[in-house]
Amino acid sequence: MKLHYLFISLLLFNSLTACSDDDNKPGTPPVPPDMSGFAKGADVSWITQMEKANVKFYNTQGREMECMRLLRDLGMNTVRLRVWVDPADGWCNKADLLVKAYRAHNLGMRLMIDFHYSDVWADPGSQTKPAAWANLSFDELKTAVADHTTEILTALKNQGITPEWVQVGNETGNGMLWPDGQADKNMAQYAALNNAGYDATKAIFPNAKVIVHLQGGDNNNLYRWLFDGLKTNGGKWDVIGMSLYPSADKWQTFVDACGDNIKDMTERYGSEVMICETGMPWEQAATAKLFLTDLITRVQGFDNALGVLYWEPEAHNSWNGYQLGAFDESGKPTEALDAFK
């Protein structure tokens, strides 16, 4: 069944890509973005689920397009994809991840894999163990993290797909896999779980950069506390990942604070930094464009800053109740995404 789904999804992808290529022939095709250097991209993990629900995507001229191709034409060079261990509905499991990663790879786009180490959303308010891991001892939990990481990355490698970045945990400002890896309760155990993911990643893809990703990129105190704790306990990372979700009326304050935090992280730990998630309400597209333009310019100003990624910009018409996408109700990208050109 999974192989059947993969086959159908790839047929859909190929047909949509072929149509968009043909449609582009009469005019001047967009210049492909630079696939090296600064990363500009998006997390598009909802894409296959949206396509299954018959959601369509259109360029600004109203031409239907495959969404990843459309985002690439808008200047993005990177795709971020989350993976869950055993989600109840199957979305964002290994098979679904492989479909999306294959599509991004075929478009020549760079890839970030975002391990949540959960069956559901992992974020600052919830770091729930997968059901199958609920009763494991701590040593068994470390092994489970390593095995899951190895399984997913090996599956990508077997398809000839090499991620440039691997995120071990999602928004882990207070650790992951609670309560065992809850950082304010046991920083050493969080560091050990983090290292299980780090070491497993390097065993499969030695050149992949491993990201530890926290929420609140404007909160320097949080970042100092967490990364000081990791460093004290032998925690490993290559890149410090940040989320930044400003309010529309105070975005400049958020960007200023985030810039200060990036400067501190690069100087304090000698780390590279990346904005792994950002967003703003789709109805405030003009303000979002100002925010994103300033954020990208600011981040590009740091030698050790790697890129800026938007979170699920393709979400529109309140998909799953989400309002921070960057497509309008007709399925076209808003002007906010002009910042990525």
N, C-alpha and C positions, 0 to 999 in steps of 0.2 A: 504493500500500500504506500509506504514511504517513497519507494522508487517510482511508483506511478505518479505520485504527487510531484516529485522532482521533475519527471519527464514532462508533465503537463505545464508546470511552471516555466520550464526552459523553453518550451514551444511558444508560450505566451510572450516571454521575453524576446525571443528571436523575431517573432512576427511584428511585435510593436516596434522593435528597433529597426527592422527592415522598412516598415512603413514610414518611420520618422526620417530615415535616410532618403527614401524616395521623395518625400515631401520637401526635403531641404534642397533638392537638386535645382529647381528653377531659380532660387535666390542664392545669396552668399551664405555658405554654411558658417556657423559660429566657430571661432578659433578655439581649439581644444585648450583647456587650462594646463598650466605647468604642473606636471605630476611629481615634481621634486621640490625641495625647499619647504617653504611655509605651507602648512596644511590648512586648507579651507574646506569644510565639509559639513556633514550632518549625520546624526543617528537617524536611520530610516527603518528601524526594526519592525514597525507596523506595516510595512509596505505589502507583504504577501497577504496578510490578514485583510487589509483594505481591498486589495485586488479580488480576493475571494468573495468579498461583499459587493463586488461590481462597482467599486469607487473608481472614477476616472480622473486623469490628470491632463492638463492642457498647458501649452505654452501661452505667452501673452497674446499671440495672434489667434488663439482658439484652436490650435491643432492638437489633437490627442497625442500624447507621448508616454512612453515608459518613464516612470518617475526618476529612476537613477540617471538615465540618459538626459532627462530634462535638467536635473540638478547639475550634471556635468557641464551642460551647455551654458548654465548660469555662472560658471566659474569655479565650481567645487571639484576638488581632486581627491577627496577622502570620504569613506563610508565607515561609520561606526555601527556595530551590531551587537546587541545584548544576547546572552544565552542563559537559559534557565535549566535546571537539572531535570525535572520531570513535571512540566506544567500540565495542568489538568486538561487544557484544550489543545495542547500540542504546539501552539505558536511559540516561537523562540526556543524550541528544543534543538537538538543536534541536526535533525533532518531539515528543519526550516532554516536554520542558520546556514547550512551548506548551500541551499538554493540561493539565498541572498548573496552569500560570499562569492559564489560562482558568477553571478551576474555582475557584481562589482568588479571582480577580477577580469572578466571579459571586456569590460569597458575601460580597462587600464587604470582603474581607480585604486588608491591606497586603502588599506584596511586596518581597522582597530576592532579587536574582540573585547567585549565587556562582560566578564564573568560576574554574575550576581551571587553565585553559590547559594541559590535558593530555588524553590519551585515557583516563586512569585516575585513581586517587586522587592528589591533591597534598597533601602534609602535611610535617611537619618532616623526615621520613626519606626523602622521595621527591618530587622536583619534576621529573618526566620530561617532556621535550618530546613533543608529539604526533608520531606517526610521520611525518606529512606535513611536519613542520617540522624534522626531524632534521638535514638538511644545509643549512639556510638560513644565509646570512651574517647578521651581527648586524643590519644595516640591514633585511634581508629579514624577520628575526624580529620586529623592531618593527612592521613593516608587517603581518605575520601577526596579531599581537596586536590591532592596531587593526582589521583587517578582520574578524576573528572577533567581536570585541566589537560592531562595527557591524552585522554580519549578524544576530546574536542579538537585539540591542536593536531593530533595525528590524523584525524579525519580530513582536516584542511590540507595537511601536507600530502596526503594520498591523492588529493585532487589537484596537486600542483599549485596550491594557494598559500602564499606566505604573508601573514599579517606583519605589518610594520610595528604595531603597538599591541600590547596585551594588558588589559586592565584587570587586576586581581582584587575583585570586590568593587561594589558600587556605592559611592557616597559614604565611605567608611569613616566618617568623622568621629564615631564612637566604636570603631571596630566592626566586626562581622560575626556571623554565626553565633548569635547570642543564645545563652549567656556565656558560653565557653570563651568566645573571643570578644567579649564586651570590653572595650579598651579602658574605661574608667573603673572597671572591676579587676581586670587582669591584663595589663598591657603586654606582659611577657607572652601570654597565650595568644593574644592577637598577633603579635610579631611572629610567633611560630607558625600560625595558620597562614599569614601573609607569605612567609618564606616558603611554605609548602607549594603555594601557587607560583611564586617566583622561580624556584628551582625547577619545577616541572616545565615551566615555559622555556627556560633556558636550555633544558635537555632536548627539547624538540626544535626550537628556533633560537639558537644562541645569539643571533643578531637582533632579535625582537627587543624593543624597549618596553620594560615593564612599568606600568603606571599604578601608583596609589592615588586614588581619586576621592576627594572630599567635597562636600557641599560648601556653600558660603564662601566663594572666592574672595570676598571682601573682608573676611573675618581672620585677621592675622593671628589673634590670640589662639583660635582653634587650631590653626595650622602649626604654630609653634608648639603647642601642647602635644599634638598627635605625633608630629615628626621628631620632636625631641624624645618622646616616649619610644618610638620605633628605633631611633638611633641608639638609645641607651640599652635597648634589649636586642640589639643585633639585627633589627629589621632591614630588609633590602628593598630598594626601589631604584629605578633609573629616572623616572619622570614623576613630577608632582602634578596631578590632574585636578582641575578646579571646575565647579559649577558656578554660574553667575546668572541669577534671575532678578534683575532690577525692576523696581516699579517704574512706570513710564514718566512719572513726575520727578524722580530722583536718580535717574540713570547715571548722570554725570558724577554724582557722589559715589555711586557703586563702582564706576570705572576707575575713579581716582584711587579709591581704597584698594581695589583689586590690583592696580598698577603698583601701588606701594607694597602690597603683599608679594607680588611676583618678584619685585626687586629684593625683598628680604629673603625669600625662599632661595633665590639663585645665589645670593651672597652667603647665607647662613649654612646651606647644605651643599652648595656647588651643584645643585640639581637643575635639570631642564624642567620647564613648566609648560603646561598646555591647558587651554580652556576646552574641556571635553563636553560641556553642555552649556547652552545659553538659550534664552528665548524671551519673548515679550508678546502681549496680546496681539492677535492678527489684525484686529480692528485699528490698532495704533501703528500702522505700517510706516508712516512717515517718521514718527518718533523712533521706531525700531531701526529704521535705516540710519538715522543719525547715531543712535547708540552703537549699532554694529560697526559702522564705519569708524567711529572713534575707538571702539574696543580693538578692532583688527589693527588699526594704525598703532595703537598703544602697545599691543602685544608684539607686533613686528619690530618695535623699537628695542626690544631686549634680545641680546645675542643668544641667550639660552631658552628663548620661548619658541615653541614649535608650531602652534597653530590655534585656530578657533573653529569649533564645531557647533552647529545649531542642533537642538534636540527636536526631532520629529517635525520638521517644517512642513511636510506634506499633509499633516493632519488638517482637515478642514470640515466644515459643517459640524463642528463640535464632536468630531470623532472621539469616541470613548470619553466624552465630556471634556476633552482637552481644548483650551482656548489660546494656547501660546504658539500655535503653528504659524506658518508664513505663506499660506495659500488662502485665497478668498473663497467665498461660498460657491463660486462657479468652478473651482478646481484649478484656478490659475495662480501662479506665484505673485505675491504682492511686491511692492517696491522695496520692502525690507531686504530682500535677497539681492538687490542690486549692489549691496555692500560687498558681496563676494566676488564681483567681477574684477 
